């Protein structure tokens, strides 16, 4: 048997980096990673015995278009986890191939790993014929929380947060979510929030993330803005109404999240807590600018590109652990910023926020 699936997922920019406190916020942008997954196997009577997850041992080979030496451990692990979780009892799948193609620069702070993981997870689900569902009340519940949080104390917000997980669950761990999944629920499909958690789990297992990056991954998967508690993969708020033009400057150097000085970032926790509160209140531009100034100082980047941009826009930040800078606002204002940023070494480009998130092809 041979089956194939395809999906795409957008990149994302940072509003609140989760390194300092575990609370993060990000927004999807309209640049994408595409994934094609092919699964195959022998006849059921000749395959290897199933393991405890109900799927046979899987041999996965990954490839990244235009980067023959790229690290493919993350995308390969995503395929393995999805097949192990959703392959079903008696699955004859033994081999997997995953190919990704992206216009998202790797190791530039634009959530390329999260976009790749999301695209591969959805493509694998597509290959398996597992439907992707989104509860109709997911957005309403999250938007209501964000609005109500404006007058709440931090303790009151913490008490409310357990009710706004993307799959309606107060528990964000994939193992516990899988354990509670009934056969009927599996047949009904999987929500994008659940699918996102599989990609986050894979990222942790192969060591490409420090925080788990559920903020980045959820923004890419769900679209719009997400605010998350990365400690237990909880979605605190989700807002698809954040509609802005986006300007990105990416210098030539690269920075890997796993190499960031986490201890130094934790020293700015008092500032980061205020940024998280702003994000939960919907003050995204103020949040990302404060975040950017703080993390530029913590990670040793010059804030000069931010200072240049603030003459024309309210929202600009270092994205992730850098080196990219992202600014949001009206297109005319960003065109003015683009003129100054284009004088810097690297690449400057305009796009828009993405309200829709990841989709199967």
N, C-alpha and C positions, 0 to 999 in steps of 0.2 A: 504494500500500500504506500501511496505517496500523497501528501496533502500540502498545500501552500497557503500562506497568509501574508497580507501586506498591511502596513499601518504607517502613520506619520505623527510626529509630536513636535510642538513648537519649543523654541528656546525660551529663556526667561531672564528677567532682570531683577536686581535686588532692591527691596524696600527696607528690610531689616535683616541683617546677618545674624544667624542663630548661634554663632560661635560663643558669644559672651554669656548668654542666658539660657539657650535652648529654645527660645521663641524666635521664630523667623517669619518673614513675609516676602513674597515675590510676586511678579506679574508676568504673564505670558506675552511673548513678542512674536511677530509674524515672520520668523525664520524657522525652518524645519529640518528635522532628521527623519528620513524614511527608512523603513526596514522591511525586508522580505525574508520570511522564514519558510524553509522547506523541511518537512518531517517525513521520514520513511522507515520501513521496517520489513522484516521477513514475515512469512506466514505464521500464524499464532502457534502452530505445533512445533516450530523450529526456533522460537525466540528464547532468550534467557529468562529464567524465573523472575517474577515480579519481586521488587523489594517491598518494604513495609508501606510505602506510599502508594502502591498499586501500579507503578510504572517500571518497566525494565530499565536496566542500566543504559544511559543514553550517551552516545558519542556525538558531541556538538563541535562543529568547526565554524569559526567566525571570520568575516572579512570586512574591511572598511574601504570603500571606494576611494581611490587616490592615495591611500596610506597603507601600503603592503606590510609595513612594520608596526602598525598600530597595535596597542594592547587590546585584545578582544575578550579578555576574561569576563568582563561585566556582561556583555551581550550573550556570551555563551552560557553563563550562569543563569541569566534571565530565562533562556529557553528551557534549561534543565528544570528550574523551579516550577515554571508553568506546566510543563508536561507532568512532573511529579505530582502536582496539586490537582490538575484538571484532566490528565490523560485518561483516567478512568480505570477501573478494575479490568484486567484482561487486555490492556493495551499492548499492541505489537510494535510500538514505536521504538526503534533502536538507534536511529541516526537523525541528526539535525544539522542544517546549515543555515546560518544567518548572515545576511549581507546588509550593510547600512550605507547610506549615501546622505551627506549632510551639507547644508550651507551654513552650519553653525560652527564657528571656529573652536577647536578643541583647546582646553586649558587656558581659556581667556576670561573666565568668570561669567559666561553666558549659559551655564547649565547644560553643556553639551552631553555630559554623562547622564543627567536626568532625562533629557530628551531622547537619547539613544535607548535607555532602559525602558522608558514608557512605550516607545515605538516597537521595540522588540517584544515586550510583554503582550501588547495588543495584537501584534502580528502572529504571535504564537497561539493566542486564544482564537484568532481568526482561522488559523490552520486547523485547529482542533474542532472548529465549529461551535465554540462556546459563545453565546450571545453576550453583548455588553449592554448593561442596563444602568439607567440613572434614575433614582427615586425622584418622583415629581416634586416632592417637598424639599429636596436637598438645598436648592438655591434659596427658597423662601425662608427656611429655618435659619440658614447662615446669615442672610441679609438682616433678618429680624434681630439676631443676636448682636450683629455689629452695631445696629442702630441703638439697641437697648443698652449696650455696653458703655455708651458715651457718658451716662450718669452713674455707672456702677463703680464700686471700689474694686481693687484688684482681687480681694477675697471673693466678692460677689461674682466677678467674671469667672474666676476659677470654678465656682460652684456651678455656673451655667455651662461651662465649656463641654462637659461630658455629653451634652445633648446635641452637639452639632457635628459629630463625625459624619463624613461623607456617606457612610453606609448605615447610619443610624445607630452605630455602636459606640459605647463609651470606652471600649478597649481597642487600642490601636495596634496591637501586635499581631502579626500574620499567623503565628502558630496558634494563638488562642482563637483568632477569627476562623481559621480552618477547622479547628476542633469543634467549634459550635455550628459549623455549616451542616445542614441536613441534606439528604439526598435530593429532596424536592427543591431546596434552594439552589443546589448545584445545577440541576436541570434548568432552573429558571434563568441562569446566567450569573454574571459577576458585575458588580458596579465598577466604575472607573476608579473610585477611591480604593477599593480592594485590590484592583489590578496594580494601582500605583504602589501599594505597600509591598507587593512582590518585588518590584524593581528596586525599591529602597532596601529591602532585605538583601537582595543580590549585591547591591553596592556596598553594604556593610561587610558582607561576607568576603568580597574580594579586596576590600580595603581602599576603595577610591573616595571615601567620604569619612569625615570626622564626626559630623553631627547626625548623619543619616540622611540629611538633605531632603526631608519630607516637605519642607517649605518650597524648595525649588521644584521637586518632582510633582507636587500637587498642583502648583501653578501651571506647569507644563501639561499635566494630564487633564485638569479641569478647565483651564482657561481663566482669564480675568486675574483677579488678585486673590491670593490665599494667605491667611495668617495661621500658623501652626505651632503646636507644641511638639518639637522634634524629639523630646525625651521618650514619648510613648506614641508618636505618630498620630496625634489628634488634630483634626481640622477645627480651628477655632472660629474662623470666619471665611466666607467666600463671597466675592463681589465681582460679577461679570459686567458691571456698568462702568468700569474704569476704561474710558475710551480716550486715548491720547495718541499723538504722534510720538515717536521714539527716535532719539539720535544715539548712535553707539560709536564710540571711538575705541579701537583696539590697537594698541601698540604691538611691536614685533615680538617682544618677550612673552614668555608663557609662565603661568603660575598654577601649581597643582594644589587643590584644596587640602589633600592629605599632608602636604609639606608646611602648611601654615603654622605659625607660632600660636598655638591655642592658649597657652598660659598668658601670653601678653594680651591677647584679645579679651580674656576674662577680666582683665583689670579695668576695662571700660564698661563693666556690667551696669553700673548706675546710669550711665548714658543710654545703654542698650535697653534697659527697662523702660525708660521714657519713650524711646523710639517705638517699642512694641505697643505701648499705650496709644501713641499717635496712630499707629497702623490700625489698631482695633477701633479707634474712633473714626476711621475713614480719612484721616489727614495724611494721605499717602505721600504727597510732595514734601511736606515738612519732615515726615519720618525719614524718607530716603536721603534728604540733604543732611540731616543730623547724623544719620548712619554713616554716610560717606565721609564726612569730616572726621568722625571718630575713628573709623577703620583705616582711613588713610594714615592717621597718626599711629595707630597700633601696628599696622603692617608695613610702614615705612614708604608709602607712596606720597608723591607731591600732590597737594590739593589744588595746584594751579589750574588744571583743567576745570575743576569745579568752580573756582572763583571766576574764571572767564564766563562760564555758562550762566552763573547767577545774575549777570547783568540783564539776561533776557528771559530766564525761566525760574520757576520756584523749586522744581524737583530735579535733582541731579545727585548721582552717587557712584562710588566705586561699586562695581557689580561683583558679588561674591567675594573671593579673596583676590580679585583683580586678574589681570591688569586693566581690563576694560572699564570704561566709564559709560554710564547711561544717563540720558536726560530725557524728561518727558514734558510735553506742553503742546501748544498750537504749532502747526507746521511752519508758519511764517517766522515765529520766534526761534524755532530750531534751525531754520535755514541760516539765521544770523550766527548762531552758535557754531554751525557746521563750517562757516567761513574761517573762524579762528581755530577750531580743532583740526581742520584740514591742513593747517600749517605745521602740525606736529607729525613726527614720523609715525607711520602706521596707516590704518585704514579707518575712514569715517563713513558711516552710511545711515540712511534714514529708513525707518519702517513704521509699523503701528503696533499697538497692543493687540492681543489676540483674545477674544472672548470665548472661543469655542474649545480650545484645548486639543487633545489628541484624538485621532479618529482612525478607524480601519479604512483601508482603501476600497 
